[in-house]
């Protein structure tokens, strides 16, 4: 006998072969002969039964399959074969009477129609499927499989039209067998860009659905919030999914995915161990999923990669393999071309975050050493020229993070072949910068493992190269205006975002401090986040030191952060003077801080207007809770402004 794990697979293949025999021939005698010859062999039991017994059991199972298989020539109903009379020849072909042959084995087994239809749907041509649907022959619980086939052929409208009637009535009576229909319908509505309709549908399910469907709907909401980066809302939705589906393996997978998105690998490992114990205790012994949980107990991120690899972009997986080898390659330092005047360095073809007159003046910001432009080695320059020739995407404009034109990076692998053939490309900040941009724009970039296994090592490599260069050359300043420095500085800024999104505040602050040390003019405006970090950590003296590096700044975070830091330190007169100066530069901020409720202005994804209401709103969203938490601060500010 085969192991238990292979028996279901052999049975499925047997049923599939039998259904194809019935659909292809339709002759009962030839089918029974096929059953007697093939079923014992396919099940692997012919050696365990006495002579003749295997053929009789095979015939009985074959007839049971025959009786459950719908026929196109019978209005998609089975041609049911009744058992012979006692004195009639047995249907198994032995030549004996039924009474003396198969009747003692008991009545014919009955197979559920869903079992056969589940196999038949895979083989039916479209015209036959449409006819079966018109006759309402396909079980409702399997309509999701038909709709999924249409989705794969880019027919989401037809898929949605097939499934929507299932949920128009009493959805409280629909059990877990209808979960696939819910998922496929949501996928179809996504493909149609009917997000409002999908949201309304899911909300109705959470109100009126059965326990199983409520769990499925909350799972969808959890994934939606994760995709949008709203992890707090995702946590709330997951709690509902867990409440309605406490023993659902999908809930286990969702929790580990959510924890991985928060980069909480310690808790993810613990919960994987919990779920493994719980599911095994409940008798859920699916070997594949238990294997996933065992891997997640060691490395949740790697487990998620493995579990999704079959459905992932192969080029993304190939890049992952290349990146995983980076740690074995020692970082090579760049040479430095000295710059006497950093303002004159480079072509200056891109714009900074603010116009030059709104940036800190050069004499106001200190540099820790000589300024220079990064200069790759001769061999690395040759690789970069070839890379620029074949890599299809442009560089981001100015300090933005998205490419001007992605050039369909993920539709061709010529650049991946270059990486594989040229290991030295791993030392190119220009190449690493392009890879980070491409990953940032990949459709699967929201998956937590992309950040953990791809972007994290990429940034670590870039920082190692920059550190090696600083250590070897002693360069203290890599100004943004030198165009050759922009890949390095952009990677530094991305590394800061990577740490911030993972909730590693100290590491994020350290990344910004490193960025400001190399590019004191701070074209990315990262000083705002560093200032807010200092204030949230109550590092008020560090906050004031940062302000001194950027006097008369047009970022609200520094202008008003100085007021907050001075007030906390007990220097109210100095704080009052700083407040007057801040109001002169950015007069709208106090109104947005003082009012408990205020209308949100129109925001622009491209940025904000210095001194505008959009800037005031963004600062309120970022820091009002800190201002409100400081006893007496808002009252003091209101009094000073009305005096």
C-alpha positions in Angstrom: 0.0 0.0 0.0 1.1 3.6 -0.7 1.5 6.1 2.1 -1.5 8.1 3.3 -0.1 11.2 1.7 -0.2 9.7 -1.8 -3.5 7.8 -1.5 -5.7 10.9 -2.1 -3.6 11.8 -5.1 -4.0 8.3 -6.6 -7.7 8.4 -6.0 -8.1 11.8 -7.6 -6.2 10.6 -10.7 -8.3 7.4 -10.8 -11.5 9.4 -10.7 -10.2 11.7 -13.4 -9.3 8.8 -15.7 -12.7 7.1 -15.1 -14.6 10.3 -15.9 -12.6 10.8 -19.1 -13.4 7.2 -20.1 -17.1 7.8 -19.6 -17.1 11.1 -21.4 -15.0 9.9 -24.3 -16.7 6.5 -25.0 -20.0 6.2 -23.2 -20.2 2.5 -23.8 -21.0 0.7 -20.5 -19.5 -2.7 -21.4 -16.1 -1.2 -22.5 -16.1 1.1 -19.5 -16.6 -1.9 -17.1 -13.8 -3.8 -18.8 -11.6 -0.7 -18.4 -12.5 -0.5 -14.7 -11.7 -4.2 -14.1 -8.3 -3.8 -15.8 -7.2 -0.4 -14.5 -8.8 0.4 -11.1 -7.0 -2.2 -9.0 -3.7 -1.3 -10.6 -4.2 2.5 -10.2 -5.1 2.1 -6.6 -2.3 -0.3 -5.9 -4.4 -3.0 -4.3 -4.3 -5.8 -6.9 -1.7 -7.8 -4.9 -3.6 -7.5 -1.6 -6.9 -9.2 -2.7 -7.6 -12.8 -3.6 -8.2 -13.8 -7.3 -11.4 -12.2 -8.7 -12.0 -10.0 -5.6 -10.1 -7.1 -7.0 -12.1 -7.2 -10.3 -15.4 -7.3 -8.5 -14.6 -4.4 -6.2 -13.2 -2.5 -9.2 -16.4 -3.0 -11.2 -18.5 -1.8 -8.2 -16.5 1.4 -7.8 -16.5 1.9 -11.6 -20.3 1.7 -11.6 -20.5 4.1 -8.7 -18.4 6.6 -10.7 -20.6 5.9 -13.8 -23.8 6.6 -11.8 -22.4 10.0 -10.5 -20.9 11.3 -13.8 -23.2 13.8 -15.6 -23.6 13.2 -19.4 -23.9 15.8 -22.1 -26.2 13.3 -24.0 -28.5 13.2 -21.0 -29.1 16.9 -20.2 -26.0 16.9 -18.0 -27.5 14.3 -15.7 -26.0 10.8 -14.9 -27.2 7.7 -16.7 -27.8 5.7 -13.5 -27.4 2.0 -13.7 -29.6 0.0 -11.4 -28.2 -3.2 -9.8 -29.1 -6.4 -11.7 -31.7 -8.8 -10.4 -30.6 -11.7 -8.2 -30.6 -14.2 -11.1 -29.4 -11.8 -13.8 -25.7 -11.7 -14.9 -23.6 -9.6 -12.7 -22.4 -6.3 -14.2 -18.8 -7.0 -13.3 -18.4 -9.3 -16.2 -17.6 -12.4 -14.3 -20.4 -14.4 -15.9 -21.9 -15.3 -12.6 -25.3 -14.3 -11.4 -25.4 -11.1 -9.4 -26.6 -13.0 -6.3 -23.5 -15.2 -6.4 -21.0 -12.5 -7.3 -21.2 -8.9 -6.3 -24.4 -8.7 -4.3 -22.8 -10.0 -1.1 -20.3 -7.2 -1.3 -23.1 -4.8 -0.3 -24.9 -1.9 -2.0 -23.2 0.3 -4.6 -21.4 3.2 -3.0 -22.9 6.7 -3.8 -20.5 9.4 -4.8 -21.4 13.1 -4.3 -22.0 15.0 -7.6 -19.6 17.7 -6.4 -16.8 15.2 -6.4 -17.2 14.4 -10.1 -18.0 17.9 -11.2 -14.9 19.2 -9.6 -12.9 17.0 -12.0 -15.2 17.5 -15.0 -14.9 21.3 -15.0 -11.2 21.1 -15.8 -11.9 19.2 -19.0 -15.1 20.6 -20.4 -14.8 22.9 -23.4 -16.4 26.3 -23.2 -19.5 25.5 -25.2 -20.2 22.4 -23.1 -19.7 24.4 -19.9 -22.1 27.1 -21.0 -24.7 24.5 -21.8 -24.2 22.9 -18.4 -24.6 26.3 -16.7 -27.8 27.0 -18.6 -29.3 23.8 -17.3 -28.1 24.7 -13.8 -26.3 21.3 -13.6 -23.1 22.6 -12.0 -23.4 22.6 -8.2 -23.4 26.1 -6.7 -20.4 25.3 -4.6 -18.3 24.7 -7.7 -19.3 27.8 -9.6 -16.2 29.5 -8.2 -14.1 27.1 -10.1 -15.8 28.0 -13.4 -15.5 31.7 -12.6 -11.8 31.3 -11.7 -11.2 29.7 -15.2 -12.9 32.8 -16.8 -10.7 35.1 -14.7 -7.6 33.4 -16.0 -8.8 34.1 -19.5 -9.4 37.8 -18.5 -13.2 37.7 -18.4 -13.8 39.2 -15.0 -17.3 40.6 -15.9 -18.5 37.1 -16.8 -17.0 35.7 -13.6 -18.7 38.3 -11.4 -22.0 37.8 -13.2 -21.9 34.1 -12.5 -21.1 34.5 -8.8 -23.1 37.5 -7.7 -26.5 35.7 -7.6 -25.1 33.3 -5.0 -24.9 36.1 -2.5 -28.2 37.9 -3.3 -30.3 35.8 -0.9 -29.8 34.6 2.6 -26.0 34.5 2.9 -26.3 33.4 6.5 -27.0 29.9 5.2 -23.8 29.7 3.1 -21.1 27.6 4.7 -17.4 27.2 4.2 -17.9 25.6 0.8 -18.8 29.1 -0.5 -15.5 30.7 0.6 -13.9 30.1 -2.8 -16.8 31.9 -4.4 -16.3 34.9 -2.1 -12.6 35.1 -2.9 -13.0 34.7 -6.7 -15.8 37.3 -6.7 -13.6 39.8 -4.9 -10.8 39.1 -7.4 -13.2 39.7 -10.3 -14.4 43.0 -8.8 -10.7 44.0 -8.3 -10.1 43.3 -12.0 -13.1 45.4 -12.9 -11.9 48.2 -10.6 -15.2 48.0 -8.7 -13.6 48.6 -5.4 -16.6 50.3 -3.8 -18.8 47.4 -4.9 -16.4 45.0 -3.4 -16.2 46.9 -0.1 -20.0 47.0 0.2 -20.2 43.3 -0.6 -17.7 42.4 2.1 -19.3 44.7 4.7 -22.6 42.9 4.0 -21.0 39.6 4.5 -19.4 40.7 7.8 -22.9 41.7 9.0 -25.1 38.9 7.6 -22.9 36.0 6.6 -22.3 32.7 8.3 -19.4 32.4 10.7 -17.2 30.9 8.0 -18.0 33.6 5.5 -17.5 36.4 8.1 -14.0 35.0 8.8 -13.3 35.0 5.0 -14.6 38.6 4.6 -12.5 39.8 7.5 -9.5 38.1 6.0 -10.0 40.0 2.8 -10.2 43.2 4.7 -7.0 42.4 6.5 -5.2 41.8 3.2 -6.7 45.0 1.7 -5.4 47.1 4.6 -2.0 45.4 4.5 -1.7 46.2 0.8 -2.5 49.9 1.6 0.0 50.0 4.4 -2.7 50.6 7.0 -1.3 48.0 9.5 -3.3 49.3 12.5 -6.6 48.7 10.6 -5.2 45.4 9.4 -4.7 44.4 13.0 -8.3 45.2 13.8 -9.7 43.3 10.8 -7.5 40.3 11.7 -8.9 40.2 15.2 -12.3 39.8 13.7 -11.1 37.1 11.3 -9.5 35.3 14.2 -12.7 35.5 16.3 -14.9 34.0 13.5 -12.3 31.5 12.3 -10.2 30.5 15.2 -9.2 27.1 13.8 -8.9 28.2 10.1 -5.4 27.5 8.6 -6.0 30.6 6.4 -6.2 32.7 9.6 -2.8 31.2 10.7 -1.2 32.2 7.4 -2.7 35.6 7.6 -1.4 36.3 11.1 2.1 35.3 10.2 1.9 37.4 7.0 0.7 40.4 9.1 3.4 40.0 11.7 6.0 39.7 8.9 4.7 42.9 7.4 5.4 44.6 10.8 8.9 42.9 10.7 8.0 41.3 14.0 9.7 38.0 13.3 10.1 37.1 16.9 6.3 37.0 17.5 5.8 35.5 14.0 8.0 32.5 15.0 6.1 32.2 18.3 2.7 32.2 16.6 3.8 29.7 14.0 4.7 27.3 16.8 1.3 28.0 18.4 -0.6 27.4 15.2 1.3 24.2 14.5 0.4 22.8 17.8 -3.2 23.9 17.5 -3.8 22.5 14.0 -2.2 19.2 14.8 -4.3 18.9 17.9 -7.4 19.6 15.9 -6.5 16.9 13.4 -5.5 19.3 10.6 -2.4 17.4 9.4 -2.0 18.9 5.9 1.7 18.1 5.4 2.4 21.2 3.2 0.9 23.7 5.6 2.5 22.1 8.6 5.8 22.3 6.8 5.2 26.0 6.2 4.6 26.5 9.9 7.7 24.6 10.8 9.8 26.7 8.5 8.1 29.9 9.9 9.2 28.8 13.4 12.8 29.3 12.1 12.5 32.1 9.5 9.0 33.6 8.8 10.1 35.7 5.9 11.8 32.8 4.1 8.7 30.6 4.8 6.5 33.2 3.1 8.8 33.3 0.1 8.7 29.5 -0.2 4.9 29.3 0.2 4.3 31.9 -2.5 7.1 31.1 -4.9 5.0 29.2 -7.4 2.8 32.2 -8.0 5.6 34.8 -7.9 7.4 36.6 -10.7 10.3 34.2 -11.7 12.5 37.2 -12.4 11.9 38.5 -8.9 13.0 35.1 -7.5 16.1 35.1 -9.7 17.0 38.5 -8.4 16.5 37.3 -4.8 19.0 34.5 -5.5 21.5 37.1 -6.8 21.0 39.4 -3.8 21.3 36.5 -1.3 24.9 36.0 -2.5 25.9 39.7 -1.9 26.9 39.1 1.7 29.7 36.8 0.5 31.3 39.5 -1.6 33.5 42.1 0.2 32.5 45.7 -0.5 34.9 47.7 -2.6 35.5 51.4 -1.9 35.1 54.1 -4.6 37.7 56.6 -5.4 36.9 60.3 -4.7 37.3 63.2 -7.1 37.8 66.3 -5.0 35.4 69.2 -5.4 36.6 72.6 -4.5 33.1 74.1 -4.8 30.3 71.6 -4.3 27.8 74.2 -5.7 29.5 74.0 -9.0 29.8 70.2 -9.1 27.9 68.2 -11.7 25.6 69.3 -14.4 22.9 70.4 -12.0 20.3 69.0 -14.4 17.8 67.9 -11.7 16.0 70.1 -9.2 16.2 69.7 -5.5 13.2 69.5 -3.1 13.0 73.3 -2.8 14.4 76.2 -4.9 18.0 77.2 -4.0 16.9 80.3 -2.1 14.8 78.2 0.2 17.6 75.7 1.0 20.0 76.3 3.9 23.1 78.3 2.8 26.3 76.4 2.5 28.0 78.3 5.3 25.2 77.5 7.7 25.8 73.7 7.6 28.9 72.0 8.7 30.7 69.3 6.8 32.9 66.7 8.5 35.6 66.8 5.8 36.4 67.5 2.2 33.7 67.4 -0.4 34.0 65.0 -3.3 32.3 63.1 -6.1 32.2 59.3 -6.1 34.4 57.8 -8.8 34.1 54.1 -9.7 37.0 52.1 -10.9 37.7 51.7 -14.6 36.3 48.2 -14.7 33.2 49.2 -12.8 32.6 52.2 -15.1 32.7 49.7 -18.1 30.0 47.6 -16.4 27.9 50.6 -15.7 28.1 51.8 -19.3 26.8 48.3 -20.4 24.2 48.4 -17.7 22.9 51.8 -18.8 22.7 50.5 -22.4 20.5 47.5 -21.5 18.6 48.5 -18.4 15.2 49.8 -19.6 14.2 52.3 -16.9 15.3 55.8 -16.3 16.5 57.4 -13.1 14.0 59.0 -10.8 13.5 62.8 -11.3 15.3 64.8 -8.7 14.7 63.5 -5.1 11.7 61.4 -6.1 11.8 57.7 -5.8 9.9 56.5 -8.8 11.4 56.3 -12.3 10.3 58.7 -14.9 9.6 55.7 -17.1 9.9 52.2 -15.7 10.6 50.9 -19.2 8.9 47.6 -18.5 11.8 46.4 -16.3 10.1 43.2 -15.3 9.1 42.1 -18.8 12.7 41.3 -20.0 15.6 39.6 -18.2 18.5 40.9 -20.2 19.7 43.0 -17.2 19.4 40.0 -14.9 21.7 38.1 -17.3 24.2 40.9 -17.0 24.1 40.7 -13.2 24.7 37.0 -13.3 27.6 37.3 -15.7 29.2 40.3 -13.9 29.5 39.7 -10.2 31.4 43.0 -9.9 28.1 44.8 -10.6 27.3 44.2 -6.9 29.9 47.0 -6.1 28.1 49.5 -8.3 26.0 52.0 -6.4 24.5 53.1 -9.7 23.3 49.5 -10.3 22.0 49.0 -6.8 20.1 52.3 -7.0 18.3 51.1 -10.2 17.5 47.8 -8.6 16.0 49.5 -5.6 13.9 51.7 -7.8 12.7 48.7 -9.9 11.8 46.8 -6.7 10.0 49.8 -5.3 7.8 49.8 -8.4 7.2 46.0 -8.7 3.6 45.0 -8.4 4.5 42.6 -5.5 6.6 45.2 -3.7 4.0 45.4 -0.9 4.7 41.8 0.1 6.7 41.8 3.3 9.3 39.4 2.1 10.3 41.8 -0.7 11.4 44.3 1.9 13.0 41.7 4.1 14.9 39.5 1.7 15.5 41.9 -1.2 15.5 45.5 -0.2 17.1 45.1 3.2 20.2 43.3 1.9 20.4 45.7 -1.0 20.6 48.7 1.3 23.0 46.9 3.6 25.3 46.4 0.6 25.1 50.0 -0.4 25.8 51.3 3.1 28.8 48.9 3.3 30.2 50.4 0.1 29.7 53.9 1.3 31.3 53.2 4.7 34.3 51.5 3.0 34.7 54.6 0.8 34.5 57.0 3.7 36.9 55.0 5.7 39.5 54.6 2.9 39.3 58.1 1.4 38.3 60.3 4.4 35.7 62.1 2.4 33.3 63.9 4.6 30.8 65.4 2.1 29.1 63.9 -1.0 26.9 66.8 -2.2 23.7 66.1 -4.1 24.7 68.5 -6.8 27.4 66.2 -7.9 25.3 63.9 -10.1 27.6 60.9 -9.5 26.7 61.1 -5.8 22.9 60.8 -6.3 22.6 57.0 -6.4 24.4 56.8 -3.1 22.4 59.5 -1.4 19.1 58.1 -2.8 20.0 54.7 -1.4 20.8 56.2 1.9 17.4 57.9 1.9 15.7 54.7 0.9 17.5 52.9 3.7 16.1 55.4 6.2 12.6 54.8 4.8 13.1 51.0 5.1 14.0 51.3 8.8 11.2 53.7 9.5 8.6 51.5 7.8 9.8 48.6 9.9 9.3 50.6 13.1 13.0 50.6 13.9 13.1 54.2 15.0 16.7 54.3 16.3 18.0 52.7 13.1 16.0 55.1 11.0 17.3 58.1 12.9 20.9 56.8 12.5 20.3 56.5 8.7 19.2 60.1 8.5 22.1 61.3 10.6 24.5 59.5 8.2 22.6 61.1 5.2 22.9 64.6 6.7 26.6 64.1 7.5 27.3 63.3 3.8 24.9 65.7 2.3 24.5 68.6 4.8 22.2 70.5 2.5 19.6 67.8 2.9 17.9 67.9 -0.5 15.5 65.1 0.6 14.2 67.0 3.5 15.0 64.1 5.8 15.9 66.5 8.7 12.1 66.9 9.3 11.8 63.2 10.3 15.0 63.4 12.4 13.7 66.4 14.2 10.4 64.7 15.0 12.3 61.6 16.2 14.3 63.6 18.6 11.2 65.3 20.0 9.3 62.1 20.4 12.3 60.6 22.2 12.5 63.8 24.3 16.0 64.4 23.0 15.4 68.2 23.1 19.1 69.2 23.2 19.8 67.2 20.0 16.7 68.8 18.4 18.2 72.3 19.1 21.5 71.3 17.7 19.8 70.2 14.5 17.9 73.5 14.3 21.2 75.4 14.5 22.4 73.6 11.4 19.3 74.8 9.5 18.5 78.4 10.7 15.3 80.0 9.3 14.2 76.7 7.9 11.0 76.5 5.9 10.1 73.0 7.1 7.5 73.3 9.9 9.1 70.4 11.7 12.3 72.4 12.5 10.7 75.8 12.8 8.1 74.8 15.3 10.1 71.9 16.7 12.5 74.5 18.0 9.6 76.1 19.9 8.6 72.7 21.5 12.2 71.8 22.5 12.9 75.2 24.1 9.6 75.1 26.0 10.3 71.7 27.4 13.8 72.8 28.5 12.2 75.6 30.5 13.4 78.4 28.2 10.1 80.1 27.6 11.4 83.5 26.6 13.6 81.9 24.0 10.7 79.7 23.0 8.6 82.9 22.5 11.2 84.4 20.2 11.4 81.2 18.3 7.6 81.1 18.0 7.5 84.7 16.6 10.2 83.7 14.1 8.3 80.5 13.1 5.0 82.4 12.7 6.7 85.0 10.4 7.9 82.2 8.1 4.9 79.7 8.4 1.9 81.6 9.8 -0.7 78.9 9.2 0.8 76.2 11.5 -0.6 77.5 14.9 -4.2 77.4 13.7 -3.8 73.8 12.6 -2.2 72.9 16.0 -4.6 74.7 18.3 -7.9 73.6 16.9 -9.2 70.2 18.0 -11.0 69.7 14.6 -10.1 71.3 11.3 -11.0 70.6 7.7 -8.4 68.8 5.7 -7.2 70.8 2.8 -6.5 69.4 -0.7 -3.3 67.4 -0.7 -0.9 66.7 -3.6 1.0 63.5 -3.8 3.9 65.4 -5.4 4.6 67.4 -2.2 3.4 70.5 -0.4 3.5 74.3 -0.6 5.9 75.9 2.0 3.7 78.1 4.1 0.5 76.5 2.7 -2.4 74.9 4.4 -1.3 71.5 3.1 2.0 71.8 4.9 0.2 72.9 8.1 -2.2 69.9 7.9 0.7 67.4 7.4 2.6 68.8 10.4 -0.6 68.6 12.5 -1.0 64.9 11.5 2.6 64.2 12.3 3.1 66.0 15.6 -0.1 67.4 17.2 -0.3 64.5 19.6 3.2 65.5 20.9 2.2 69.1 21.3 -1.0 68.2 23.0 0.8 65.8 25.4 3.0 68.6 26.8 1.2 70.2 29.7 0.2 73.9 29.1 2.0 74.2 25.8 -1.0 74.8 23.5 -2.5 77.2 26.0 0.8 79.1 26.2 1.1 79.3 22.4 -2.5 80.6 22.1 -1.8 83.2 24.8 1.4 84.4 23.1 -0.2 84.7 19.7 -3.2 86.7 21.0 -1.2 89.0 23.3 
